[in-house]
Amino acid sequence: MSQNILLKVIIMEKKLRGLKVAVLVADGFEQSEMVEPRKALQDAGAYVDIVSPSMGMVKSWSAGNWAESYHVDVPLVSGGMDHEYDALVLPGGVINPDHLRIIPHAIEFIQQMFQDKKPIAAICHGPWTLINAGAVHGKQVTSWPSIKVDLENAGALWVDKEVVRDGTLVTSRKPADLPMFNAEMIKLFSEYVS
C-alpha cells in the first residue's frame, strides 16, 4: 500500500484518536514544518499541543522572514511532561532547534520521550535537539544537510533520503519532504495508539 493511500486510510478512520502529541517549538520554527504535521495529526484524530518555553505566543519563520505567531497550549516546565504525551514532533528552522538545545527542560523532555521509547518525528534542523538529548547514537537519520556532520559526530548514520525511520524515530530533510514525512510520522504514531 502506498504511503499516500495509507495516510488517507488512517485519516479517514481517525486511527490516532486518543493519541496526545506534543509539538515542541521555540520562536523561529519553520512555519510549514509545524502547521502541516499538526494538521495531518489532527485530521487523523490526534490531540496536538504546541509546547514551548515561550509564554502566550510563539513566532514562526517562513521564506526568510518572521511569520505568524501561534498560541502556546502548554508552557514547557521542568520534569514529568513526558508522562502527559504519547508522541513528539520537532519542527526545524535554524533558530528554533538552536534555541531549544540549550534549554535544559527541552532536552530533558526529549530525553525522557526517547528513553520511554515513545515515537519522535523531527524534520530539517529539528534533529539538532536529538543530538543534545543523546537520541541519535547508532540511529539512521536524515536532516537538512548543514547538520549532517553534527549528527555523524554524535554517532548517527546520516543518509540523504526524503524520510527515514529507525525504530521510534522518523526524520526528514526539508519542507519539500513534508508529504512523505507526514505519512511516515502518522504510520509510526498509529502503532502507539492504546
Buried (B, 14 or more C-beta within 10 A) or exposed (E): EEBEEBBBEBBEEEBBEEBEBBBBBBBBBBBBBBBBBBEBBBBBBBBBBBBBBBEEEBBBBBEEEEBEEBEBEBEBEEEEBBEEBBBBBBBBBBBBBBBBBEBEBBBBBBBBBBEEEBBBBBBBBBBBBBBBBBBBEEBBBBBBEEBBEBBEEBEBBBBEBBBBBBEBBBBBBBBEBBBBBBBBBBBBBBEBBE
